[in-house]
Amino acid sequence: MSQDRFAQIRPYNDDEVRGVLDRLLRNAEFTAALTRLRFPRAGGALGALLRPIVRLYLRRQLAGVASVAGFQKVVEKYMTAMIEASTTEFTVSGLERLDPARACLFIGNHRDIALDPAFVNYALYANGRDTVRIAIGDNLLTKDYVSDLMRLNKSFIVRRGAKGPRQMLAALQELSGYIRHSLLEERSSIWIAQREGRAKDGWDRTEPAIIKMLCISKARETPIAGHLRALNIVPVSISYEWDPCDGAKARELYLRASEGDYEKEEHEDVASIAHSITSPKGAVHVSFGEPLDADFAGPDEVAAEIDRQVLALYRVHPSNVAALRMLQGRLPEGFADDAAVAAADAELRARLEALPAPHRPYLLAMYANPLLNRAALDAP
């Protein structure tokens, strides 16, 4: 099967990289956005003066880059700097469970638009593993330069904007076919979220529809269990001590609850990406689970096993403990009131005070829910 079938959604190939980079370097909007990201307080005339300097710096950084691997080496420098500047600790577990010679379909919980797959990729890259291809919704690609950047960094497009049953089915067939093609024919690993959209309330659950989508590309003679086993599904659990977008998420959850809907502003997701990159995240942990190799009867059983592993592997932070204590008036069982929990309590109260009163319960629940979520799954 030729990859040309997937030309409209796949990541860029090596022979396309240099042309795309040159296009980006000519894009004034891209340079302006990077200038704002790097110098957030430099507006107006100062920002205009800095843009040519930023463009010159980019040209030097990207000179000679002519492959996806070369581009990702540049990205790695920025990821390292971001981790050093915005996290107190970055840890990884579970990679020893995985065969480095076999492509994996990583299905992970989803808290942050860009950082979830970025941290997964960094964990793999730093440990000598191949990076993944990343599923990203076309709703995020509201700017041409954002689409170019994502596809340079091995992202492929999920067409969520398809209208009507026929178009939607065609988009799902294309997506399912590309995932299978990437894993089984090109031996390239993939990351996809366990649900469409972030779990803004901290309640991690896999949508069985994701698993059903994966089964669309199944050969007619292949049993579902055999098809899913061949995809080598590996659950991934990522946990942030502090969510960079917690206030914005709390506001959205409040508006949805009080008004029945929430209308995103234009380019809101792009702004969220920029904010999450630069804001403090505390400790971040990425945990890789066991490959799913049982004979699952169908999508619901697969989703349940992904949920079980994601919740079991979730690294509980002091922020989660402090939030649950605020909700229940007591420490959750098995946790002590130590200095870390006391510090998290103070930080959590400061974040709550910075929000309008009606938004505060949503932020508190966001941090408490990972513990409640785990308890709900364990309940008989």
PAVO-396197 format. One record per atom (N, C-alpha, C): residue in one letter; x, y, z. Coordinates in steps of 0.1 Angstrom, whole numbers, plus 5000, padded with zeros to 4 digits. Layout:
// PAVO-396197
aXYZ;...
***
This chain:
// PAVO-396197
m500949885000;m500050005000;m500950125000;s500650214991;s501450334990;s501050435001;q502050505007;q501650605017;q500950725010;d501050744997;d500350854990;d498850854993;r498350734996;r496950725000;r496650815012;f497650835020;f497450915033;f498151055032;a498351095020;a499151225019;a498551345026;q497251345027;q496551465032;q496551465048;i496851355054;i496851345069;i498151305075;r499051245068;r500251185074;r501251295077;p502251265086;p503351355088;p504151385076;y504951485076;y505751515064;y506951415064;n507251385051;n508451295049;n509751375049;d510851305050;d512151375050;d512351465038;d511951415026;d512151495014;d511251625013;e510351635023;e509451755023;e509851855034;v510751815043;v511151895055;v511752025051;r512752035043;r513352155040;r512452265034;g511652215025;g510652315019;g509652365029;v509252285038;v508252325048;v508952425058;l510152395062;l510952485071;l511152625064;d511452625052;d511652755045;d510352835044;r509252755042;r507952825042;r507652885056;l507952815067;l507752865080;l508652985083;l509852985078;l510753095081;l510253225073;r509453205063;r508953325056;r507653375062;n507053295071;n505753325077;n505853425088;a505453545085;a505553655095;a504753625108;e503553565106;e502753525118;e503353425127;f504053335121;f504853235129;f505953305137;t506653395131;t507753465138;t507153545149;a506053615146;a505453695157;a504953615168;a504453495165;a503953405176;a505153355185;l506253315178;l507453275186;l507953385194;t507953505189;t508453625196;t507653645209;r506353635208;r505453655219;r505653545230;l505953415224;l506153305234;l507453325241;r508553365234;r509853375240;r509953505248;f509253615244;f509353745251;f507953785254;p507253725263;p505753755265;p505553905270;r506453965275;r506254105280;r506654215270;a507254165259;a507754255248;a506654285238;g505754375240;g504754405231;g505054525223;g504154565214;g504254685206;g505554705198;a506154815200;a507354845192;a508554755195;l508654715208;l509754635212;l509654495206;g508354445206;g508154315199;g508454315184;a508154425178;a508454445163;a509954445161;l510754505170;l512154515169;l512754375171;l512154295180;l512654165183;l512454055172;r511354075164;r511053975154;r512153945144;p512854035138;p513954005129;p515053925136;i515253955149;i516253885157;i515853735158;v514553715162;v514053585164;v514153505150;r513753575139;r513853505126;r515253465123;l516253555125;l517653525123;l518153405131;y517653405144;y518053295153;y517453165148;l516253165143;l515553045138;l516352995126;r516653085117;r517453045105;r518652975108;r519353025118;r520652955123;r520352825129;q519252815137;q518952685144;q518552585134;l517852625123;l517352525114;l518152505101;a519252585100;a520152565089;a520652425088;g520552365076;g521152225075;g520152125079;v518952155085;v518052055089;v517252015076;a517351885073;a516651835061;a515951695063;s515651665075;s514951545078;s514151565091;v513251475093;v512351475105;v513251455117;a514151365117;a515051335128;a515851465131;g516351535121;g517051655123;g516251765130;f514951775125;f514051865132;f513851835146;q513651705149;q513351665163;q514551685172;k515751685167;k516951715175;k516851865179;v516351955171;v516152095174;v515052105185;v513952025183;v512852035192;v513251985206;e514151875206;e514651825219;e515351925227;k516052015221;k516752125229;k515752215236;y514652245229;y513552325234;y512752255245;m512552125243;m511852045253;m512652035266;t514052015264;t514852005276;t514852135284;a514952245277;a514852385283;a513452405290;m512452355283;m511052375289;m510952295302;i511452165302;i511352085313;i512152145325;e513352195322;e514152255333;e513552375338;a512852455330;a512252585334;a510952575341;s510152465337;s508752465341;s508352345349;t509252255352;t508952135360;t509952125371;t509552075383;t510452045394;t511051905392;e510451815384;e510951685383;e510151625371;f510951545363;f510351465352;f510851325353;t509951235355;t510251095357;t509451005348;v510050885345;v509550785336;v509550645342;s508550565340;s508650425344;s507950335334;g508350205334;g507650105326;g508250075312;l509250155308;l509850125295;l510449995293;e510849935305;e511449805304;e510449695300;r509149725301;r508149635297;r508049615281;l508649715274;l508349715260;l509549675252;d509249595241;d510249555231;d510549665222;p511849715223;p512149835215;p512149805200;a512149685196;a512049645182;a510649645176;r509649655184;r508249645180;r507549775181;a506849815171;a506049935171;a504849925181;c504550025188;c503450025198;c502450125194;l501150095198;l500050195197;l499850235212;f500450355215;f500250405229;f498950475230;i498150435239;i496850505242;i496950565256;g496850695257;g497050755270;g495950845274;n495950875287;n495050975292;n495451115287;h494451205287;h494651325279;h494351445288;r495351515292;r495151635300;r495651765293;d496551755284;d497151875278;d497251855263;i496851945255;i496751935240;i498151895234;a499151965238;a500451945232;a501451865241;l501351895254;l502351835263;l502251685265;d501051635265;d500951485267;d501751405257;p501651425244;p502451345235;p503951395235;a504151525238;a505451575238;a506251515249;f505651495261;f506351425272;f506551275269;v505551215263;v505751075259;v506951065249;n506951155240;n508051145230;n509451175236;y509451265246;y510751305252;y511151185261;a510251115267;a510650995275;a511250895267;l510650865255;l511150765246;l512550815240;y512650935235;y513850985229;y515050985239;a514751025252;a515851035262;a516350895266;n515550795263;n515850655266;n516250575254;g516550645243;g517150575231;g516050505223;r514750535225;r513650475217;r513250565206;d512650505196;d512050585185;d510950665190;t510750785185;t509650875188;t508450825181;v507250875185;v505950835180;v505450925169;r504450875162;r503550965154;r502350995162;i501951125161;i500951175171;i499651205164;a498551155169;a497251185164;a496851325169;i496451415160;i496051545164;i494751595156;g493751645163;g492551685157;g492651805148;d491951805136;d492051915127;d491452045133;n490752035144;n490152155151;n491352235157;l492452175159;l493652255165;l494352325154;l494152285142;l495052335131;l494452465124;t494152565133;t493452685128;t494452775121;k495752755122;k496752835116;k497652735107;d497952785095;d498852705086;d500152665093;y500752765100;y502052735106;y501952635117;v500852625124;v500652525134;v500552395128;s499852375117;s499752255110;s501152205105;d501852305099;d503252265094;d504152215106;l504052285117;l504952245129;l504552115134;m503252085135;m502751955140;m503151845131;r503051865118;r503351755108;r504851735106;l505651835109;l507051825109;l507451735121;n506751745132;n507051675144;n506251545145;k506051485133;k505451345132;k503951335137;s503251445135;s501851445138;s501051405126;f499951335127;f499051315116;f497651355120;i496851385110;i495651465113;i494351375114;v493651395125;v492351335126;v491251435122;r490551385112;r489551475106;r488251475114;r488151565123;r486951575132;r485951665125;g486251745115;g485351835109;g484451775098;a484551645096;a483851585086;a482351595089;k481551625078;k480051645080;k479351535073;g478251485079;g477451385073;g477951245075;p477151145075;p477551005078;p478550955068;r478450985055;r479350935045;r480750985047;q480851115049;q482151185051;q482751135064;m481951115075;m482451075087;m483050935087;l482350845079;l482750705078;l484050705070;a484150785059;a485350795051;a486550835059;a486350945068;a487450995077;a487850885087;l486950815092;l487250705102;l488050595095;q487650555083;q488350455075;q489750495072;e489850615068;e491250675065;e492150675077;l491550715089;l492350725101;l492750585106;s491750495106;s492050355110;s493050285101;g492950305088;g493850255079;g495250305080;y495350435083;y496650495085;y497350445097;i496650425108;i497250375121;i497750235118;r496950145112;r497350015109;r498550015100;h498550095090;h499650105080;h500950145087;s500850245096;s502050295103;s502550185112;l501750115120;l502250025129;l502749895123;l501949835113;l502249705108;l503149705096;e503049815088;e503849815075;e505049905076;e504950015083;e506150105085;e506850085098;r506250005107;r506849985120;r507150115128;s506250205127;s506350335134;s505250335145;s505750365157;s504750375168;s503850495167;i502750495175;i501750595174;i501250625188;w500950755191;w500350795203;w498950855199;i497950805207;i496550855205;i495950875219;a495050975220;a494450995233;a493350895235;q493050865248;q491950765251;q490550815249;r490450945246;r489151005243;r489351125235;e488251175228;e488351295221;e488251415230;g489251505230;g489251615239;g489851575252;r490351685259;r490951665272;r489951625283;a490451545293;a489651515305;a489851635314;k489051735311;k489251865319;k488951855333;d488051755337;d487651735351;d488551635358;g489651585351;g490451485357;g489951345358;w488851315351;w488151185352;w488551105339;d489551025341;d490150955329;d489350825326;r488850825314;r488050705309;r488250695294;t488450575289;t488650545275;t487250535268;e487150605257;e485950595249;e486050465240;p485150375242;p485150255234;p485050285219;a484550405215;a484550445201;a485950445195;i486950485203;i488350485198;i488750345194;i488350245202;i488750105199;i487950055187;k486750095186;k485950065174;k486550115161;m487050245162;m487650305151;m488850225146;l489650175156;l490850095153;l490449965145;c489249915148;c488849785142;c488249805128;i488049925124;i487549945110;i488449885100;s489749895102;s490749855092;s491049705093;k490349635102;k490549485103;k490249415090;a491149325087;a490849235075;a489649145078;r488849125068;r487549055071;r487748915077;e488848845074;e489048715079;e489748715093;t490148835097;t490948835110;t489948855122;p490048775132;p489248805144;p489548935151;i488648995157;i488849125164;i490049105174;a490049005182;a491148985192;a492448975185;g492548905174;g493848905167;g494249035161;h493349105156;h493649245150;h494149335161;l493449335173;l493849425183;l495249385189;r495449255190;r496749215195;r497849255186;a497649245173;a498649285163;a499049435164;l498049515169;l498349665170;l499249695182;n499449595191;n500349615202;n499949735210;i498749745215;i498249855223;i498949855237;v499449975240;v500149995253;v499550115260;p498850095272;p498350215279;p499450305285;v499250435285;v500150525290;v499450615300;s500050645312;s499450725321;s500350845324;i499950965322;i500751085325;i500051165336;s500851215345;s500251295356;s501051415358;y500351525360;y500951655362;y500651695377;e501651745384;e501351795398;e500451915397;w500752005387;w499952125385;w499552135371;d498252155368;d497852165354;d497952315350;p498752345339;p498952475335;p497752555332;c496752475327;c495452545322;c494352515332;d494552495345;d493552455354;d492452565356;g492852685356;g491852795357;g490952805345;a491552795333;a490752805321;a489752685320;k490252565324;k489452445324;k488252465334;a488552515346;a487552535356;a486452625350;r486852735344;r485952825338;r485052765328;e485652685319;e484852615308;e483852515315;l484352435325;l483452345331;l482252415338;y482552525344;y481452605350;y480452655340;l480952705329;l480052765319;l479252655312;r479852535310;r479052425305;r477952385314;a478252375327;a477252335337;a476152435339;s476552565339;s475552675342;s474752715329;e475452715317;e474752765305;e474452655295;g474952535298;g474652425289;g475552405277;d476452505275;d477352495264;d478552585266;y479552575258;y480752655259;y481252685245;e481352805241;e481752845228;e483252885229;k484152815222;k485552855222;k485752975214;e486753055219;e487153175211;e488053125200;e488153215189;e488953175178;e490453155183;h491053055178;h492453015181;h492652995196;e491652965204;e491752945218;e492752825221;d492652715213;d493452605216;d494952635213;v495252715203;v496652755201;v497152835212;a496352925218;a496753005229;a496952915241;s496152815243;s496252715254;s497652645253;i497952605241;i499252535239;i500452625244;a500452745239;a501552835243;a501552855258;h500352875264;h500352895279;h500852775286;s500452655282;s500852535289;s502352505288;i502952545277;i504452525275;i505152605285;t504752725288;t505552815296;t505252815311;s504052765314;s503652775328;s504152665337;p504252685350;p504852585359;p503852455360;k504552345360;k503752215361;k504152135373;g505152175381;g505552095392;g506151965387;a505951855394;a506451725390;a505551665379;v506151595369;v505451535358;v506051385357;h505051295356;h505451155355;h504751085343;v505551005335;v504950935324;v505250785328;s504150705327;s504250565330;s503650485319;f504550385314;f504150295303;f503650165309;g502550125304;g501849995309;g502349875302;e501549765304;e501849635298;e501049635285;p501749575274;p501049565262;p499749475263;l498749505256;l497449425257;l497549305248;d497749185253;d497849075245;d496848965248;a495848995256;a494848895259;a493848885247;d492948785248;d491948775237;d490648855242;f490648985239;f489549065243;f488349045233;a487249035239;a486049005231;a485549125222;g485849245227;g485449355219;g485949485225;p485549605219;p486049735223;p485849765238;d484649725244;d484449765258;d485449695267;e485749575264;e486749505273;e488149565271;v488449605259;v489749675257;v489849805265;a488749885263;a488650015270;a488749995285;a488149895291;a488149875305;a489549835310;e490349765302;e491749725305;e492649855304;i492449935294;i493150055293;i492950145306;d491650155309;d491250235321;d491950185334;r491950045335;r492549985347;r494050025348;q494750015337;q496150035337;q496450185339;v495750275332;v495950415333;v495750465348;l494750415354;l494550455368;l495450395378;a495850265376;a496750205384;a498150265383;l498550315371;l499850365369;l499950515372;y498850585374;y498750725376;y499650765389;r500550855387;r501350895399;r500651005407;v500150965419;v499451055427;v500451165433;h500051295431;h500851405436;h500251465449;p501051535456;p500551605468;p499351695465;s499351745453;s498151835449;s496851755449;n496951625444;n495751545444;n495251515459;v496251485467;v495951455481;v495351575488;a495951695486;a495451815493;a494051845488;a493751825475;a492451865469;a491351765475;l491651635476;l490651545481;l490451575496;r491451615504;r491251645518;r490351765519;m490451865510;m489551985510;m488151945508;l487951845498;l486651805495;l485951725506;q486751635512;q486151535522;q486451575536;g487351675539;g487551715552;g488551615560;r489151525552;r490151435559;r491051385548;l492251335553;l493151275543;l492651145537;p492951125525;p492550995519;p493450885526;e492850765527;e493550655533;e494850625527;g495850605535;g497250565530;g498150685528;f497650815530;f498450925528;f498651005541;a499851065543;a500151135555;a500151285553;d499851365563;d499951505562;d501351555564;d502151545553;d503551575554;d503751715548;a505051755548;a505351895543;a504951915529;a505051805520;a504651825506;a503251845505;v502351775513;v500951805512;v500551935517;a501251985528;a501052115533;a501352225523;a502452205516;a502852305505;a501852305494;a501352185490;a500352175479;a499052235484;d498752225496;d497552285502;d497552435500;a498752495504;a498852645503;a498752685488;e499452615479;e499352645465;e497952635459;l497252525463;l495952505459;l494952615463;r495152655476;r494352765481;r494552895473;a495852925470;a496153045462;a495553035448;r495552925442;r494852905429;r493352925430;l492752875440;l491352885442;l490953035444;e491753105452;e491453245455;e491553335443;a492353285433;a492553365421;a491353355411;l490453265414;l489353235405;l488053295411;p487053325402;p485753365407;p485153245416;a484453275426;a483953175435;a483253055428;p482353085418;p481652975412;p482552875404;h483752915401;h484652835393;h485452735402;r485552775415;r486452705424;r486152555426;p484852515428;p484652375429;p485152285418;y485152345406;y485552265394;y487052245394;l487752345398;l489252335399;l489552235410;l488952245421;l489152145432;l488952005428;a487751985422;a487451845417;a488451795407;m488951885399;m489951845388;m491151775394;y491551825406;y492751765413;y492351645421;a491151645427;a490751535435;a490251415428;n489751435416;n489151325408;n490151205405;p491451225402;p492251105400;p492151005411;l492151055424;l492050965435;l490650905436;l489550985433;l488150935433;l487950835421;n488650865410;n488550785398;n489050645401;r490150645407;r490850515410;r489950435420;a489350505430;a488550435440;a487250385433;a486750455423;a485450415416;a485750285408;l486950285402;l487250165394;l487450045403;d487950065415;d488249955424;d487049905431;a485949985431;a484749955439;a484049835432;p483449745441;p482849625435;p481549655428;
***
